[in-house]
Amino acid sequence: PAPTGDPAEDQAPQAQPETVELTREQIDQINADAKAARQEALDKWRDGDMTDEELQAAIDAAEQSKEEARLAAQEQAAQAKAEEAFEQRKASFMQDARDYLTRDYPDLAKPEHLTEFDRHVRSVTASPRFEGKSNREMLEAAHRLYAAEAEVLGIAVPALKRAAKSDARPAPKAEAPAKPRRAPKPEVVPTLARVPAAAANSAADGEWGSIAARYAEAERNGDVSAMERIMASLPEEKREAFASMDI
C-alpha cells in the first residue's frame, strides 16, 4: 500500500475534452428524434391545428434540436473519453509515485519530508512547462526542486541518485579502408649529368663518343657555358636523344 499522504494522489494532469465521432447508433437516434418532431408538426398542420408559419417554425426548431443533440452527444462522448484517459493516467502516475517512494526513496515518505515533497509534486504536475514529461521525470523534477529549497533552509533531503554508468563497451570503430598502394615509380633514365664519363662513353659510342667525352669533361670542370654550347650545337632531335641517352 502507498504511504499515508501519498503525493501521487490526484496529481495527473487533467485531459481536455476533444471532439469525437459519434457512433452510427447515436446518429440514427438523433435523426429519428428530429424526424418524429417534424412529423408531429406536419400532422398538426394537416389537422388544421397549426398555421403555415407555425409549421415552418416547428420544422426549424426540429432541425435546431437535431444540431443541439448532436453537439451534446459529442461533448458527452468526449468528456467520457477524457475521464477514462485521466483515470488511466492517474493510475499510471500513482504506480510510478509508489515505486519512487517505497522502492527508490523511502526516506521521502517520512513525515518530515512527505508534505513538502508533495507540495513540489503538485507544483510540477500543475505546470504546463512540464507537459510531455514522463511520470518519472516529473517526480525527479519535484525532488530536485525540494532538494534545492531544502539546501537554502539547511534541511537534509535524500539525495537524488545518479544514473548508473553503463558497463557496455563502446562499439569498435570501423577500420578505414586500406589506401591503395601506389605502384613504384620507374627509375629515371640516367643522363650524362648523373653518370661518369666512362659509362657515357660505353653507352654512347660511334658518332656520340666525342660529344659525350667533351660534355663529361665540361661537367667535371663545372664549365656550364661549355655544356650549353655542346647541347646547342646538336639538332633538336639529337639533343633530346643525347640528354636522355636514348641512342
C-alpha positions as CSV (number, residue, x, y, z in Angstrom):
1,P,0.0,0.0,0.0
2,A,1.1,3.6,-0.6
3,P,2.3,5.6,2.4
4,T,-0.2,7.8,4.2
5,G,-0.4,11.2,2.4
6,D,0.9,9.8,-0.9
7,P,1.8,12.8,-3.0
8,A,0.7,11.0,-6.2
9,E,-3.0,11.3,-5.3
10,D,-4.9,13.5,-7.9
11,Q,-1.6,14.7,-9.4
12,A,-2.0,13.5,-13.0
13,P,-2.8,16.4,-15.4
14,Q,-6.4,16.8,-16.4
15,A,-7.1,15.8,-20.1
16,Q,-9.0,18.3,-22.1
17,P,-12.2,17.1,-23.9
18,E,-11.8,16.6,-27.6
19,T,-14.1,16.2,-30.5
20,V,-15.0,12.6,-31.1
21,E,-17.0,10.9,-33.8
22,L,-20.5,9.7,-32.9
23,T,-21.4,6.0,-33.4
24,R,-23.9,5.0,-36.0
25,E,-26.5,4.2,-33.3
26,Q,-26.2,7.7,-31.9
27,I,-26.6,9.4,-35.3
28,D,-29.6,7.2,-36.1
29,Q,-31.2,8.1,-32.8
30,I,-30.7,11.9,-33.3
31,N,-32.1,11.7,-36.9
32,A,-35.1,9.7,-35.7
33,D,-35.9,12.2,-33.0
34,A,-35.8,15.1,-35.4
35,K,-37.9,13.2,-37.9
36,A,-40.5,12.5,-35.3
37,A,-40.7,16.2,-34.3
38,R,-41.2,17.2,-37.9
39,Q,-43.9,14.5,-38.5
40,E,-45.8,15.7,-35.4
41,A,-45.8,19.3,-36.6
42,L,-46.9,18.2,-40.1
43,D,-49.8,16.1,-38.6
44,K,-51.0,19.1,-36.6
45,W,-50.8,21.3,-39.7
46,R,-52.9,18.8,-41.7
47,D,-55.4,18.7,-38.9
48,G,-55.7,22.4,-39.0
49,D,-54.2,22.9,-35.6
50,M,-51.2,24.7,-37.0
51,T,-50.8,27.6,-39.4
52,D,-48.2,27.6,-42.2
53,E,-46.0,29.9,-40.2
54,E,-46.2,27.7,-37.2
55,L,-45.4,24.6,-39.2
56,Q,-42.2,26.2,-40.6
57,A,-41.2,27.3,-37.1
58,A,-41.7,23.8,-35.8
59,I,-39.6,22.3,-38.7
60,D,-36.8,24.9,-37.9
61,A,-37.0,24.0,-34.2
62,A,-36.7,20.3,-35.1
63,E,-33.5,21.0,-37.1
64,Q,-32.1,23.2,-34.4
65,S,-32.8,20.5,-31.8
66,K,-31.1,17.9,-34.1
67,E,-27.9,20.0,-34.2
68,E,-28.0,20.7,-30.4
69,A,-28.5,17.0,-29.7
70,R,-25.5,16.1,-32.0
71,L,-23.3,18.6,-30.2
72,A,-24.4,17.5,-26.8
73,A,-23.8,13.8,-27.7
74,Q,-20.3,14.7,-28.9
75,E,-19.5,16.6,-25.8
76,Q,-20.7,13.8,-23.6
77,A,-18.7,11.2,-25.5
78,A,-15.6,13.5,-25.4
79,Q,-16.0,14.0,-21.7
80,A,-16.3,10.3,-21.1
81,K,-13.2,9.6,-23.2
82,A,-11.2,12.3,-21.3
83,E,-12.3,10.9,-17.9
84,E,-11.2,7.5,-19.0
85,A,-7.8,8.8,-20.2
86,F,-7.4,10.7,-16.9
87,E,-8.1,7.7,-14.8
88,Q,-5.6,5.7,-16.8
89,R,-3.0,8.5,-16.5
90,K,-3.7,8.8,-12.8
91,A,-3.3,5.1,-12.1
92,S,0.0,5.1,-14.0
93,F,1.2,8.1,-12.1
94,M,0.1,6.6,-8.8
95,Q,2.1,3.4,-9.5
96,D,5.2,5.3,-10.5
97,A,4.9,7.5,-7.4
98,R,4.6,4.5,-5.2
99,D,7.7,2.9,-6.7
100,Y,9.5,6.2,-6.3
101,L,8.7,6.5,-2.6
102,T,8.7,2.9,-1.5
103,R,11.5,1.4,-3.6
104,D,13.8,4.2,-4.6
105,Y,13.5,6.9,-2.0
106,P,11.7,5.5,1.1
107,D,13.0,8.4,3.2
108,L,10.9,10.9,1.3
109,A,7.8,9.1,2.6
110,K,8.7,10.0,6.1
111,P,6.5,12.7,7.8
112,E,9.3,15.3,7.9
113,H,9.6,15.1,4.1
114,L,6.4,13.9,2.6
115,T,4.3,17.1,2.9
116,E,7.0,19.3,1.4
117,F,7.7,16.8,-1.4
118,D,4.0,16.6,-2.1
119,R,3.9,20.4,-2.5
120,H,6.6,20.3,-5.1
121,V,5.0,17.4,-6.9
122,R,1.7,19.3,-7.2
123,S,3.6,22.4,-8.5
124,V,5.3,20.4,-11.2
125,T,2.3,18.4,-12.4
126,A,0.2,21.6,-12.5
127,S,2.7,23.5,-14.6
128,P,2.3,23.5,-18.4
129,R,6.1,23.7,-18.7
130,F,6.4,20.1,-17.7
131,E,3.9,18.9,-20.3
132,G,5.2,15.9,-22.2
133,K,7.5,14.8,-19.4
134,S,7.2,11.2,-18.2
135,N,5.9,10.4,-14.6
136,R,9.5,9.6,-13.5
137,E,10.8,12.9,-15.0
138,M,8.2,14.9,-13.1
139,L,8.9,13.2,-9.8
140,E,12.6,13.7,-10.2
141,A,12.0,17.4,-11.1
142,A,9.9,17.8,-7.9
143,H,12.7,16.0,-6.0
144,R,15.3,18.4,-7.3
145,L,13.2,21.5,-6.5
146,Y,12.6,20.2,-3.0
147,A,16.4,19.5,-2.5
148,A,17.3,23.0,-3.8
149,E,14.8,24.6,-1.4
150,A,16.0,22.4,1.5
151,E,19.6,23.4,0.9
152,V,18.7,27.0,1.3
153,L,16.8,26.2,4.5
154,G,19.6,24.0,5.8
155,I,17.4,20.8,5.7
156,A,18.9,17.4,4.8
157,V,17.0,15.8,2.0
158,P,17.6,12.3,0.5
159,A,19.9,13.0,-2.5
160,L,18.8,12.1,-5.9
161,K,20.6,9.1,-7.2
162,R,22.7,9.4,-10.3
163,A,22.1,7.1,-13.2
164,A,24.4,4.2,-13.2
165,K,27.0,4.3,-15.9
166,S,26.7,1.5,-18.5
167,D,29.3,-1.2,-18.4
168,A,28.8,-1.8,-22.1
169,R,32.0,-1.2,-24.0
170,P,31.7,1.2,-27.0
171,A,31.5,-0.5,-30.3
172,P,34.9,-0.7,-32.0
173,K,35.4,1.9,-34.7
174,A,35.1,0.7,-38.2
175,E,38.5,0.3,-39.7
176,A,39.2,2.7,-42.5
177,P,39.6,1.0,-45.9
178,A,43.2,0.4,-46.8
179,K,44.6,3.0,-49.1
180,P,45.7,1.6,-52.4
181,R,49.4,1.2,-52.7
182,R,50.9,3.3,-55.4
183,A,53.0,1.4,-58.0
184,P,56.7,2.2,-57.6
185,K,57.9,4.9,-59.9
186,P,60.1,3.8,-62.8
187,E,63.7,4.6,-62.4
188,V,64.7,7.8,-64.0
189,V,66.7,7.2,-67.2
190,P,70.2,8.4,-66.3
191,T,71.6,11.4,-68.2
192,L,75.1,12.5,-68.7
193,A,74.8,14.7,-65.7
194,R,74.3,11.6,-63.5
195,V,76.8,9.1,-64.9
196,P,80.6,9.1,-65.1
197,A,82.3,9.8,-68.4
198,A,83.3,6.1,-68.8
199,A,79.6,5.0,-68.6
200,A,78.6,7.7,-71.1
201,N,81.3,6.6,-73.5
202,S,80.4,2.9,-73.3
203,A,76.7,3.6,-73.8
204,A,77.2,6.3,-76.5
205,D,79.9,5.2,-78.8
206,G,80.1,5.9,-82.6
207,E,79.1,9.4,-83.5
208,W,78.2,10.3,-79.9
209,G,81.6,9.3,-78.4
210,S,83.5,12.5,-78.8
211,I,80.4,14.6,-77.9
212,A,79.8,12.6,-74.7
213,A,83.5,12.9,-73.7
214,R,83.6,16.7,-74.2
215,Y,80.3,17.1,-72.3
216,A,81.6,15.0,-69.4
217,E,84.8,16.9,-69.3
218,A,83.0,20.2,-69.2
219,E,80.7,18.9,-66.4
220,R,83.7,17.8,-64.3
221,N,85.2,21.2,-64.7
222,G,81.9,22.9,-63.8
223,D,82.0,24.8,-67.2
224,V,78.3,25.4,-67.7
225,S,78.9,27.6,-70.7
226,A,80.8,24.8,-72.5
227,M,78.0,22.3,-71.6
228,E,75.4,24.7,-73.1
229,R,77.4,25.2,-76.3
230,I,77.7,21.5,-76.8
231,M,74.0,21.0,-76.4
232,A,73.2,24.0,-78.7
233,S,75.4,22.6,-81.5
234,L,73.2,19.5,-81.7
235,P,69.9,19.3,-83.8
236,E,66.8,19.3,-81.7
237,E,66.0,15.5,-82.1
238,K,69.6,14.6,-81.4
239,R,69.8,17.0,-78.4
240,E,66.8,15.2,-76.8
241,A,68.2,11.8,-77.5
242,F,71.6,12.8,-76.1
243,A,70.1,14.3,-73.0
244,S,68.2,11.1,-72.2
245,M,70.8,8.7,-73.6
246,D,68.1,7.3,-75.9
247,I,70.6,6.1,-78.5
